[in-house]
Amino acid sequence: MFESVLKEVVDATEGAVASCVMELEGVPLESYSKPDSTFDIKNIGIELSIVVKQICTAAKMLDAGEAHEVAIVAEQFTTLVRMVTPNYFVALSLDPRGNLGKARFVLRTRVADMARELA
């Protein structure tokens, strides 16, 4: 369902290694990792679902509106999370030298297509 879009997102972003579409309750819908990657994007997505859900709740409680994007920058990788619908998100993980700006652009431009698939 989403594998071709996720592959496109990874291939279009310098330094990207994997991407997934997840439900906020931690249910993975689809994922894609580069063939030579040992990166476990499904487990990352499951763990991120807890954090993303809390961020969405906090944004509403603070009257900040809907959360759209979250970036987690760690020593070994950076993961960019973009909300697709109120219940689903896409995550894109990059190595430390990855192009975060391009990742943000690519995800922002592909989210509408993903949202239509989920409707």
Buried (B, 14 or more C-beta within 10 A) or exposed (E): EBEEBBBBBBEBBEBBBBBBBBBBEBEBBBBBBBEEBEBEBBEBBBEBBEEBBEBBEEBEEEEEEEBEBBBBEEEEBBBBBBBBEEBBBBBBBBBEEBBBEBBBEBBEEBBEEBEEBBE
